[in-house]
């Protein structure tokens, strides 16, 4: 079977959507004075921008996309870019991810890992760790 290359990335990601509840907690945390960031192993923003419409820069203090920085999770340098952008130490950070490999790498650097497979569980855990009230 031949796969047509036209608009392939957009077709591949057509049903991708962010974890809206987690984004809500990120906004809540940021409003409470917690520095927030997104670190994504991205495929880039051209010819299709999978991040368009999600207001990442309005939701997070730092947005680090691998295609723009030349580093990818689980490379330690990827985490260092985020820490530098936030101006915090690894020990002050929570790191949410759905990849065990990325969580282990983050923990090795001193970040607190949070497994991000179930959005409801992540939201509860983040609110607990950050001492945020339920909305």
N, C-alpha and C positions, 0 to 999 in steps of 0.2 A: 504494500500500500504506500503510495506516495503522499507525503505531507507537503501541502502548498506553503511556501514561505511567506506569502502575502499576509501582513499583519499578524504574524505568528504569535508574538508575545501578547498582544491584546487578546487574541483568541484563547491563549493558554490561561491567562489570568482573568478572564471575563467574569468569573464568579468568585474571585477572591474578595474578601471583605475584612476590614479590621475588627478586632475584638472591641466592640463599642463600649462595653462595660469597663474594660480595662482602660480605655481612653478616658472615660469619665473619672475613674480613680486617679489617673495621671493629672487631669485638670484639677481635681479636688486637692491632690497632694501639692501641686504647684501653687494653688491659691493659699494653701496653709504654710507656704514658705519652703517646701521641699524642692530641691533642684531635680529636674527630670530630664531624661534623654531617651532617644531611640537609637539603637545600633542595629543596622540591617545589612545582611549580605545581599546587596541588591544586584540586579542585572543592568542597572543604569536607568536613565529616564528617557532615552531615545531608542527607537522611534515611538515608544509607548511609555507613558509615565504611570506606573501602578500606584504611585502615591498621590496623584492629582486628586483634589477634592477632599483630602483628609486633614488639611490644615496642620501638618506636623509641626511647622515652625511656630504656629500659634498655640500649640498644645504642649510642646516640650521646650526646655531651655537649650538643648543641643540636639541636633539631628546629624547623625554620622552614617552615611551610606557608603558601603564598601567601594562601589564603583567610582565614587568621587574622592576617596582617600587612599585607594590602592592597598588597603588592608582588609582582611576578612576574619570573622570569628572562625575558629577559636584562636587565632594568632594573638599573642599578648599585646602587640602593637595596636590592635583594633580597640581593645579595652582602654589602653593608655590614652588614645585620642579622646575618648569620651571623658575619662577622668580629668584630663587637662582642660577640656572645654567646660566642664562643670566646676572645676576648681575645688575638687574634693578628693579625699583619699579613698582607696579601694574599700577600706574597712567601714566607710560610711555609706556604701552602696548596696542596694539590692539589685539583682540581675535576674530578669524573667526571660526564659527561653524554653522552646519545646525540644531542644536538642541536648541530650545528655553530654555529648562531647563539649558543647559550648558552656554548659553549666559547670563541668569539671574544670575547664580552663579558667573560668571566672573565679571559682572557689580557690584555685591555686594562687591567684593573684590577691586574694583577700576579700573579694566581693561575696555577699550572701546570695546563694543561688535559690531561685524559686522556679519550680517546674511549671511550665505554662501550657499544659495540655487541655485543661478544663477551665473555661473562662470563669465560671462561678467560683471555683476553688481558688483561682488566682485572685479574684476580686476580694474574697474573704481574707485570704492570707495577706495581701497587700494592706488592706485596711487594719488588720491586726498588727502587722509589723510597724506600720507607720502611725498607729494610734489615731486613725481617722474614723469618724462616725459613719454608720450606714446612712444612705440617703433615702 
